[in-house]
Amino acid sequence: MNTANHDDPRARILNASIELFSQKGYDATRVSEIAESAEVNKSLIYYYFKSKEEILDTLLDALMNQLTALSMDFIDNFVVPMIKDGRLDIDGDRFEFVDSAAAEYFKDHLTTHYERLVDYLLKERSVVRILMFESLRHGRKHDSSLFRFFELLDKNPSNPAYSTIRSADEDFEYSDDTVFFKFFFSLIPLVSIAAYYDEYKAKSLLSDERMKELTLRSLEMLVKGAQDRYMYVFTAMES
């Protein structure tokens, strides 16, 4: 969550917190250090946030909200319209396309969707790094923060992705193996790449363009097996 407005004290507080939390860790960062880095009075921090914990909550909420927005953009503009015009039918977690053209159209826009997700997670990699490292600290409020990604996979009406697709096709349902695959072989790899991006780039001397290319290629290889299993194209004989 890069808030670039230097004239906004709240934005400076959040940006300073991102830098310090990602470098020193949440626990090791003092509120006074955030104030010094943000060039604000310590009391002003408590005007905007009740505690250091609320600052972290704000950062994680912003990350999840944007990931949800990106997912909803893809669902609203491609999944739901294809269901409504008959090019896509969903049976459980199996996507069945009326023909190969419909399947290719979907895959092309799914690739674009993944590119947008990668761009966002890499842009916000400092926040992702904080989320990942805090999730490994047992006994803390945020030790399950990484599992907030389950919000995107939750079989609950409060999950807009789930409820929107299900409203368009009531046969849609997440299966346990789909959720497992998406969490461990789609989301977690992206989180790991974002969290260790800078260190890997420094060691490998790869450019940002090359890093992104490799990220997308690796993600494509991971999800190809899932696409082969969960995407089906009707043939002319079946119609």
Phi and psi in degrees as GROMACS dihedral restraints (atoms count N, CA, C in turn):
[ dihedral_restraints ]
;  ai    aj    ak    al  type     phi  dphi    fc
    3     4     5     6     1   -92.0    20    10
    4     5     6     7     1   104.0    20    10
    6     7     8     9     1   -99.0    20    10
    7     8     9    10     1   105.6    20    10
    9    10    11    12     1   -85.7    20    10
   10    11    12    13     1    -5.9    20    10
   12    13    14    15     1   -73.8    20    10
   13    14    15    16     1   102.4    20    10
   15    16    17    18     1   -71.1    20    10
   16    17    18    19     1   -20.9    20    10
   18    19    20    21     1   -80.4    20    10
   19    20    21    22     1   -10.6    20    10
   21    22    23    24     1   -94.2    20    10
   22    23    24    25     1   112.0    20    10
   24    25    26    27     1   -59.2    20    10
   25    26    27    28     1   -39.2    20    10
   27    28    29    30     1   -62.1    20    10
   28    29    30    31     1   -42.2    20    10
   30    31    32    33     1   -63.7    20    10
   31    32    33    34     1   -40.1    20    10
   33    34    35    36     1   -65.4    20    10
   34    35    36    37     1   -37.3    20    10
   36    37    38    39     1   -63.9    20    10
   37    38    39    40     1   -44.9    20    10
   39    40    41    42     1   -65.3    20    10
   40    41    42    43     1   -44.1    20    10
   42    43    44    45     1   -64.8    20    10
   43    44    45    46     1   -39.8    20    10
   45    46    47    48     1   -65.1    20    10
   46    47    48    49     1   -38.8    20    10
   48    49    50    51     1   -65.2    20    10
   49    50    51    52     1   -41.7    20    10
   51    52    53    54     1   -58.6    20    10
   52    53    54    55     1   -47.7    20    10
   54    55    56    57     1   -63.1    20    10
   55    56    57    58     1   -46.0    20    10
   57    58    59    60     1   -72.9    20    10
   58    59    60    61     1   -43.1    20    10
   60    61    62    63     1   -61.3    20    10
   61    62    63    64     1   -39.7    20    10
   63    64    65    66     1   -74.9    20    10
   64    65    66    67     1   -28.6    20    10
   66    67    68    69     1   -88.8    20    10
   67    68    69    70     1   -46.1    20    10
   69    70    71    72     1  -101.2    20    10
   70    71    72    73     1   -21.4    20    10
   72    73    74    75     1    99.1    20    10
   73    74    75    76     1   152.8    20    10
   75    76    77    78     1   -62.0    20    10
   76    77    78    79     1   -50.5    20    10
   78    79    80    81     1   -64.2    20    10
   79    80    81    82     1   -36.0    20    10
   81    82    83    84     1   -78.7    20    10
   82    83    84    85     1   -10.8    20    10
   84    85    86    87     1   -91.1    20    10
   85    86    87    88     1   126.7    20    10
   87    88    89    90     1   -95.0    20    10
   88    89    90    91     1   151.1    20    10
   90    91    92    93     1   -59.4    20    10
   91    92    93    94     1   -35.4    20    10
   93    94    95    96     1   -63.7    20    10
   94    95    96    97     1   -33.1    20    10
   96    97    98    99     1   -69.4    20    10
   97    98    99   100     1   -38.6    20    10
   99   100   101   102     1   -62.5    20    10
  100   101   102   103     1   -43.1    20    10
  102   103   104   105     1   -62.0    20    10
  103   104   105   106     1   -43.3    20    10
  105   106   107   108     1   -65.0    20    10
  106   107   108   109     1   -44.7    20    10
  108   109   110   111     1   -67.1    20    10
  109   110   111   112     1   -35.9    20    10
  111   112   113   114     1   -82.7    20    10
  112   113   114   115     1    -8.4    20    10
  114   115   116   117     1    60.0    20    10
  115   116   117   118     1    47.7    20    10
  117   118   119   120     1  -133.3    20    10
  118   119   120   121     1   162.7    20    10
  120   121   122   123     1   -71.9    20    10
  121   122   123   124     1   143.4    20    10
  123   124   125   126     1   -57.1    20    10
  124   125   126   127     1   -36.4    20    10
  126   127   128   129     1   -64.3    20    10
  127   128   129   130     1   -26.6    20    10
  129   130   131   132     1   -69.4    20    10
  130   131   132   133     1   -30.7    20    10
  132   133   134   135     1   -60.6    20    10
  133   134   135   136     1   -42.4    20    10
  135   136   137   138     1   -76.2    20    10
  136   137   138   139     1   -11.3    20    10
  138   139   140   141     1   -72.7    20    10
  139   140   141   142     1   -39.5    20    10
  141   142   143   144     1   -89.9    20    10
  142   143   144   145     1   -31.0    20    10
  144   145   146   147     1  -134.6    20    10
  145   146   147   148     1   138.5    20    10
  147   148   149   150     1   -68.5    20    10
  148   149   150   151     1   -28.9    20    10
  150   151   152   153     1  -161.8    20    10
  151   152   153   154     1   171.5    20    10
  153   154   155   156     1   -62.6    20    10
  154   155   156   157     1   -34.8    20    10
  156   157   158   159     1   -61.5    20    10
  157   158   159   160     1   -37.5    20    10
  159   160   161   162     1   -68.6    20    10
  160   161   162   163     1   -30.1    20    10
  162   163   164   165     1   -62.8    20    10
  163   164   165   166     1   -46.8    20    10
  165   166   167   168     1   -63.2    20    10
  166   167   168   169     1   -42.3    20    10
  168   169   170   171     1   -58.7    20    10
  169   170   171   172     1   -41.0    20    10
  171   172   173   174     1   -62.4    20    10
  172   173   174   175     1   -42.3    20    10
  174   175   176   177     1   -64.5    20    10
  175   176   177   178     1   -44.3    20    10
  177   178   179   180     1   -69.9    20    10
  178   179   180   181     1   -37.8    20    10
  180   181   182   183     1   -62.1    20    10
  181   182   183   184     1   -42.6    20    10
  183   184   185   186     1   -63.9    20    10
  184   185   186   187     1   -39.7    20    10
  186   187   188   189     1   -62.6    20    10
  187   188   189   190     1   -48.9    20    10
  189   190   191   192     1   -66.7    20    10
  190   191   192   193     1   -38.6    20    10
  192   193   194   195     1   -61.8    20    10
  193   194   195   196     1   -40.8    20    10
  195   196   197   198     1   -72.2    20    10
  196   197   198   199     1   -37.1    20    10
  198   199   200   201     1   -63.3    20    10
  199   200   201   202     1   -40.0    20    10
  201   202   203   204     1   -63.7    20    10
  202   203   204   205     1   -41.7    20    10
  204   205   206   207     1   -62.4    20    10
  205   206   207   208     1   -40.8    20    10
  207   208   209   210     1   -64.9    20    10
  208   209   210   211     1   -41.7    20    10
  210   211   212   213     1   -64.9    20    10
  211   212   213   214     1   -42.1    20    10
  213   214   215   216     1   -67.5    20    10
  214   215   216   217     1   -32.6    20    10
  216   217   218   219     1   -62.4    20    10
  217   218   219   220     1   -43.5    20    10
  219   220   221   222     1   -66.5    20    10
  220   221   222   223     1   -43.9    20    10
  222   223   224   225     1   -65.0    20    10
  223   224   225   226     1   -46.6    20    10
  225   226   227   228     1   -67.2    20    10
  226   227   228   229     1   -34.1    20    10
  228   229   230   231     1   -96.0    20    10
  229   230   231   232     1   -16.0    20    10
  231   232   233   234     1  -131.3    20    10
  232   233   234   235     1   -50.3    20    10
  234   235   236   237     1   -65.4    20    10
  235   236   237   238     1   -55.8    20    10
  237   238   239   240     1   -62.7    20    10
  238   239   240   241     1   -46.8    20    10
  240   241   242   243     1   -59.2    20    10
  241   242   243   244     1   -37.0    20    10
  243   244   245   246     1   -69.4    20    10
  244   245   246   247     1   -33.0    20    10
  246   247   248   249     1   -66.3    20    10
  247   248   249   250     1   -46.0    20    10
  249   250   251   252     1   -66.5    20    10
  250   251   252   253     1   -34.3    20    10
  252   253   254   255     1   -91.9    20    10
  253   254   255   256     1     6.0    20    10
  255   256   257   258     1    86.3    20    10
  256   257   258   259     1     3.0    20    10
  258   259   260   261     1   -79.9    20    10
  259   260   261   262     1   -17.1    20    10
  261   262   263   264     1  -136.6    20    10
  262   263   264   265     1   134.0    20    10
  264   265   266   267     1  -128.7    20    10
  265   266   267   268     1   138.9    20    10
  267   268   269   270     1  -114.9    20    10
  268   269   270   271     1   129.3    20    10
  270   271   272   273     1  -121.9    20    10
  271   272   273   274     1   101.2    20    10
  273   274   275   276     1    70.0    20    10
  274   275   276   277     1  -114.8    20    10
  276   277   278   279     1  -113.2    20    10
  277   278   279   280     1    17.8    20    10
  279   280   281   282     1   -99.2    20    10
  280   281   282   283     1   122.1    20    10
  282   283   284   285     1   -94.2    20    10
  283   284   285   286     1   116.9    20    10
  285   286   287   288     1  -112.1    20    10
  286   287   288   289     1   120.9    20    10
  288   289   290   291     1  -102.8    20    10
  289   290   291   292     1   147.1    20    10
  291   292   293   294     1   -68.6    20    10
  292   293   294   295     1   -29.7    20    10
  294   295   296   297     1  -159.4    20    10
  295   296   297   298     1   175.1    20    10
  297   298   299   300     1   -66.5    20    10
  298   299   300   301     1   -30.8    20    10
  300   301   302   303     1   -64.4    20    10
  301   302   303   304     1   -40.7    20    10
  303   304   305   306     1   -65.3    20    10
  304   305   306   307     1   -40.9    20    10
  306   307   308   309     1   -64.1    20    10
  307   308   309   310     1   -43.6    20    10
  309   310   311   312     1   -66.4    20    10
  310   311   312   313     1   -39.2    20    10
  312   313   314   315     1   -59.0    20    10
  313   314   315   316     1   -45.2    20    10
  315   316   317   318     1   -64.1    20    10
  316   317   318   319     1   -47.0    20    10
  318   319   320   321     1   -62.8    20    10
  319   320   321   322     1   -39.7    20    10
  321   322   323   324     1   -60.8    20    10
  322   323   324   325     1   -44.9    20    10
  324   325   326   327     1   -76.1    20    10
  325   326   327   328     1   -26.4    20    10
  327   328   329   330     1   -66.2    20    10
  328   329   330   331     1   -39.6    20    10
  330   331   332   333     1   -61.3    20    10
  331   332   333   334     1   -43.4    20    10
  333   334   335   336     1   -62.4    20    10
  334   335   336   337     1   -38.9    20    10
  336   337   338   339     1   -61.8    20    10
  337   338   339   340     1   -44.7    20    10
  339   340   341   342     1   -62.5    20    10
  340   341   342   343     1   -37.6    20    10
  342   343   344   345     1   -61.7    20    10
  343   344   345   346     1   -40.5    20    10
  345   346   347   348     1   -66.8    20    10
  346   347   348   349     1   -39.4    20    10
  348   349   350   351     1   -63.1    20    10
  349   350   351   352     1   -45.4    20    10
  351   352   353   354     1   -62.1    20    10
  352   353   354   355     1   -45.8    20    10
  354   355   356   357     1   -57.0    20    10
  355   356   357   358     1   -44.1    20    10
  357   358   359   360     1   -68.5    20    10
  358   359   360   361     1   -46.8    20    10
  360   361   362   363     1   -65.0    20    10
  361   362   363   364     1   -35.8    20    10
  363   364   365   366     1   -71.2    20    10
  364   365   366   367     1   -37.5    20    10
  366   367   368   369     1   -63.3    20    10
  367   368   369   370     1   -37.5    20    10
  369   370   371   372     1  -103.5    20    10
  370   371   372   373     1    31.7    20    10
  372   373   374   375     1   -64.2    20    10
  373   374   375   376     1   -25.4    20    10
  375   376   377   378     1   -66.5    20    10
  376   377   378   379     1   -39.9    20    10
  378   379   380   381     1   -69.1    20    10
  379   380   381   382     1   -39.7    20    10
  381   382   383   384     1   -61.3    20    10
  382   383   384   385     1   -40.0    20    10
  384   385   386   387     1   -61.5    20    10
  385   386   387   388     1   -43.6    20    10
  387   388   389   390     1   -60.8    20    10
  388   389   390   391     1   -47.6    20    10
  390   391   392   393     1   -58.3    20    10
  391   392   393   394     1   -45.2    20    10
  393   394   395   396     1   -65.3    20    10
  394   395   396   397     1   -47.2    20    10
  396   397   398   399     1   -69.5    20    10
  397   398   399   400     1   -36.2    20    10
  399   400   401   402     1   -67.1    20    10
  400   401   402   403     1   -30.7    20    10
  402   403   404   405     1   -67.8    20    10
  403   404   405   406     1   -19.0    20    10
  405   406   407   408     1   -90.9    20    10
  406   407   408   409     1    -2.5    20    10
  408   409   410   411     1   -96.3    20    10
  409   410   411   412     1   103.2    20    10
  411   412   413   414     1   -71.1    20    10
  412   413   414   415     1   148.1    20    10
  414   415   416   417     1    82.4    20    10
  415   416   417   418     1     7.4    20    10
  417   418   419   420     1  -108.0    20    10
  418   419   420   421     1   159.0    20    10
  420   421   422   423     1   -58.2    20    10
  421   422   423   424     1   -37.0    20    10
  423   424   425   426     1   -96.3    20    10
  424   425   426   427     1    16.4    20    10
  426   427   428   429     1   -71.5    20    10
  427   428   429   430     1   -12.2    20    10
  429   430   431   432     1  -110.3    20    10
  430   431   432   433     1    17.9    20    10
  432   433   434   435     1   -61.7    20    10
  433   434   435   436     1   -33.6    20    10
  435   436   437   438     1   -62.7    20    10
  436   437   438   439     1   -29.7    20    10
  438   439   440   441     1   -78.2    20    10
  439   440   441   442     1     2.8    20    10
  441   442   443   444     1   -65.7    20    10
  442   443   444   445     1   -17.8    20    10
  444   445   446   447     1   -63.9    20    10
  445   446   447   448     1   -19.2    20    10
  447   448   449   450     1   -63.4    20    10
  448   449   450   451     1   -21.0    20    10
  450   451   452   453     1   -58.2    20    10
  451   452   453   454     1   -29.3    20    10
  453   454   455   456     1   -80.0    20    10
  454   455   456   457     1   -13.4    20    10
  456   457   458   459     1  -119.9    20    10
  457   458   459   460     1     4.0    20    10
  459   460   461   462     1   -70.3    20    10
  460   461   462   463     1   132.7    20    10
  462   463   464   465     1   -85.5    20    10
  463   464   465   466     1    71.0    20    10
  465   466   467   468     1  -145.5    20    10
  466   467   468   469     1   140.2    20    10
  468   469   470   471     1   -57.3    20    10
  469   470   471   472     1   -21.5    20    10
  471   472   473   474     1   -74.6    20    10
  472   473   474   475     1   -14.5    20    10
  474   475   476   477     1   -85.3    20    10
  475   476   477   478     1   109.2    20    10
  477   478   479   480     1   -62.6    20    10
  478   479   480   481     1   -32.4    20    10
  480   481   482   483     1   -63.9    20    10
  481   482   483   484     1   -48.3    20    10
  483   484   485   486     1   -64.4    20    10
  484   485   486   487     1   -49.6    20    10
  486   487   488   489     1   -67.1    20    10
  487   488   489   490     1   -34.9    20    10
  489   490   491   492     1   -68.4    20    10
  490   491   492   493     1   -45.5    20    10
  492   493   494   495     1   -66.6    20    10
  493   494   495   496     1   -41.1    20    10
  495   496   497   498     1   -66.3    20    10
  496   497   498   499     1   -31.8    20    10
  498   499   500   501     1   -67.8    20    10
  499   500   501   502     1   -33.0    20    10
  501   502   503   504     1   -79.6    20    10
  502   503   504   505     1   -32.1    20    10
  504   505   506   507     1  -146.2    20    10
  505   506   507   508     1   104.6    20    10
  507   508   509   510     1   -67.5    20    10
  508   509   510   511     1   -11.1    20    10
  510   511   512   513     1   -80.1    20    10
  511   512   513   514     1   -10.2    20    10
  513   514   515   516     1   -67.5    20    10
  514   515   516   517     1   138.3    20    10
  516   517   518   519     1  -159.1    20    10
  517   518   519   520     1   142.0    20    10
  519   520   521   522     1   -80.1    20    10
  520   521   522   523     1   134.6    20    10
  522   523   524   525     1   -97.3    20    10
  523   524   525   526     1   161.5    20    10
  525   526   527   528     1   -60.8    20    10
  526   527   528   529     1   -39.8    20    10
  528   529   530   531     1   -71.7    20    10
  529   530   531   532     1   -30.4    20    10
  531   532   533   534     1   -66.6    20    10
  532   533   534   535     1   -46.5    20    10
  534   535   536   537     1   -61.8    20    10
  535   536   537   538     1   -44.5    20    10
  537   538   539   540     1   -58.6    20    10
  538   539   540   541     1   -47.9    20    10
  540   541   542   543     1   -63.3    20    10
  541   542   543   544     1   -47.9    20    10
  543   544   545   546     1   -62.9    20    10
  544   545   546   547     1   -37.5    20    10
  546   547   548   549     1   -71.2    20    10
  547   548   549   550     1   -51.8    20    10
  549   550   551   552     1   -86.7    20    10
  550   551   552   553     1   -23.4    20    10
  552   553   554   555     1  -118.8    20    10
  553   554   555   556     1     6.7    20    10
  555   556   557   558     1  -130.3    20    10
  556   557   558   559     1   -58.9    20    10
  558   559   560   561     1   -73.2    20    10
  559   560   561   562     1   -49.3    20    10
  561   562   563   564     1   -62.2    20    10
  562   563   564   565     1   -42.9    20    10
  564   565   566   567     1   -58.5    20    10
  565   566   567   568     1   -40.6    20    10
  567   568   569   570     1   -65.3    20    10
  568   569   570   571     1   -40.3    20    10
  570   571   572   573     1   -62.7    20    10
  571   572   573   574     1   -43.3    20    10
  573   574   575   576     1   -64.0    20    10
  574   575   576   577     1   -42.5    20    10
  576   577   578   579     1   -62.8    20    10
  577   578   579   580     1   -45.3    20    10
  579   580   581   582     1   -63.3    20    10
  580   581   582   583     1   -41.7    20    10
  582   583   584   585     1   -66.2    20    10
  583   584   585   586     1   -36.5    20    10
  585   586   587   588     1  -107.5    20    10
  586   587   588   589     1    13.3    20    10
  588   589   590   591     1   -55.9    20    10
  589   590   591   592     1   -53.4    20    10
  591   592   593   594     1   -64.7    20    10
  592   593   594   595     1   -41.1    20    10
  594   595   596   597     1   -65.3    20    10
  595   596   597   598     1   -43.1    20    10
  597   598   599   600     1   -66.3    20    10
  598   599   600   601     1   -41.4    20    10
  600   601   602   603     1   -61.2    20    10
  601   602   603   604     1   -41.4    20    10
  603   604   605   606     1   -66.4    20    10
  604   605   606   607     1   -38.0    20    10
  606   607   608   609     1   -74.1    20    10
  607   608   609   610     1   -39.5    20    10
  609   610   611   612     1   -88.3    20    10
  610   611   612   613     1   -18.8    20    10
  612   613   614   615     1    62.5    20    10
  613   614   615   616     1    25.3    20    10
  615   616   617   618     1   -79.4    20    10
  616   617   618   619     1   151.4    20    10
  618   619   620   621     1   -78.8    20    10
  619   620   621   622     1   165.1    20    10
  621   622   623   624     1   -60.7    20    10
  622   623   624   625     1   -40.0    20    10
  624   625   626   627     1   -61.8    20    10
  625   626   627   628     1   -42.6    20    10
  627   628   629   630     1   -69.0    20    10
  628   629   630   631     1   -38.5    20    10
  630   631   632   633     1   -61.3    20    10
  631   632   633   634     1   -44.4    20    10
  633   634   635   636     1   -65.4    20    10
  634   635   636   637     1   -42.2    20    10
  636   637   638   639     1   -58.3    20    10
  637   638   639   640     1   -45.7    20    10
  639   640   641   642     1   -67.7    20    10
  640   641   642   643     1   -36.9    20    10
  642   643   644   645     1   -61.6    20    10
  643   644   645   646     1   -48.3    20    10
  645   646   647   648     1   -65.9    20    10
  646   647   648   649     1   -39.2    20    10
  648   649   650   651     1   -65.3    20    10
  649   650   651   652     1   -42.1    20    10
  651   652   653   654     1   -66.2    20    10
  652   653   654   655     1   -41.4    20    10
  654   655   656   657     1   -63.2    20    10
  655   656   657   658     1   -39.3    20    10
  657   658   659   660     1   -61.4    20    10
  658   659   660   661     1   -41.3    20    10
  660   661   662   663     1   -66.6    20    10
  661   662   663   664     1   -36.3    20    10
  663   664   665   666     1   -66.7    20    10
  664   665   666   667     1   -42.0    20    10
  666   667   668   669     1   -87.9    20    10
  667   668   669   670     1   -12.2    20    10
  669   670   671   672     1   -60.8    20    10
  670   671   672   673     1   -41.1    20    10
  672   673   674   675     1   -62.0    20    10
  673   674   675   676     1   -38.7    20    10
  675   676   677   678     1   -67.3    20    10
  676   677   678   679     1   -39.1    20    10
  678   679   680   681     1   -63.7    20    10
  679   680   681   682     1   -40.5    20    10
  681   682   683   684     1   -63.2    20    10
  682   683   684   685     1   -32.5    20    10
  684   685   686   687     1   -84.1    20    10
  685   686   687   688     1   -39.3    20    10
  687   688   689   690     1  -104.7    20    10
  688   689   690   691     1    -1.3    20    10
  690   691   692   693     1  -116.4    20    10
  691   692   693   694     1   131.2    20    10
  693   694   695   696     1  -134.1    20    10
  694   695   696   697     1   137.8    20    10
  696   697   698   699     1  -114.0    20    10
  697   698   699   700     1   125.0    20    10
  699   700   701   702     1   -70.1    20    10
  700   701   702   703     1   140.5    20    10
  702   703   704   705     1   -93.5    20    10
  703   704   705   706     1   167.1    20    10
  705   706   707   708     1   -61.5    20    10
  706   707   708   709     1   -35.1    20    10
  708   709   710   711     1   -65.2    20    10
  709   710   711   712     1   -36.7    20    10
  711   712   713   714     1   -71.9    20    10
  712   713   714   715     1   -29.8    20    10
